[in-house]
Amino acid sequence: MSRGFLCFLTGLAVTILSWYSPWAWPAWPAFTAIDLVFGTGSWYQDLSHAARSVVIVLLITLNMSFWAAIAFLLSQMVRRIRGRSAVPDQGV
């Protein structure tokens, strides 16, 4: 499997974890976006059902993308660290 697909799966897994876990940290990107866009007001509840659905889909996409980007950055760091310490191939 490609590194990008594995990062996508990691983002999906952390997003699903944010739905079913008792912790708030997996949903941090979505909570931050809600706070920045809607503030402390409650006008989110005044949106129509369709508009709330669009907001939820955007928040899920944001959360997945954030955690996939973190997974990609971590995989790049591991790849660079591993590349420096590995013995170069002699090209048999």
Contacts in CASP RR format, 6 or more apart in sequence:
PFRMAT RR
TARGET T0000
AUTHOR 0000-0000-0000
METHOD contacts of the structure
MODEL  1
MSRGFLCFLTGLAVTILSWYSPWAWPAWPAFTAIDLVFGTGSWYQDLSHA
ARSVVIVLLITLNMSFWAAIAFLLSQMVRRIRGRSAVPDQGV
3 72 0 8 1.000
3 75 0 8 1.000
4 68 0 8 1.000
4 72 0 8 1.000
6 71 0 8 1.000
6 75 0 8 1.000
7 68 0 8 1.000
7 69 0 8 1.000
7 71 0 8 1.000
7 72 0 8 1.000
7 75 0 8 1.000
8 64 0 8 1.000
8 68 0 8 1.000
10 67 0 8 1.000
10 68 0 8 1.000
10 71 0 8 1.000
11 63 0 8 1.000
11 64 0 8 1.000
11 65 0 8 1.000
11 66 0 8 1.000
11 67 0 8 1.000
11 68 0 8 1.000
11 71 0 8 1.000
12 64 0 8 1.000
14 26 0 8 1.000
14 63 0 8 1.000
14 64 0 8 1.000
14 67 0 8 1.000
15 26 0 8 1.000
15 27 0 8 1.000
15 60 0 8 1.000
15 63 0 8 1.000
15 64 0 8 1.000
15 67 0 8 1.000
17 26 0 8 1.000
18 26 0 8 1.000
18 27 0 8 1.000
18 30 0 8 1.000
18 63 0 8 1.000
19 27 0 8 1.000
24 31 0 8 1.000
26 63 0 8 1.000
26 67 0 8 1.000
27 63 0 8 1.000
29 62 0 8 1.000
29 63 0 8 1.000
29 66 0 8 1.000
29 67 0 8 1.000
30 59 0 8 1.000
30 60 0 8 1.000
30 62 0 8 1.000
30 63 0 8 1.000
33 59 0 8 1.000
33 62 0 8 1.000
34 44 0 8 1.000
34 59 0 8 1.000
38 44 0 8 1.000
44 52 0 8 1.000
44 55 0 8 1.000
47 55 0 8 1.000
END
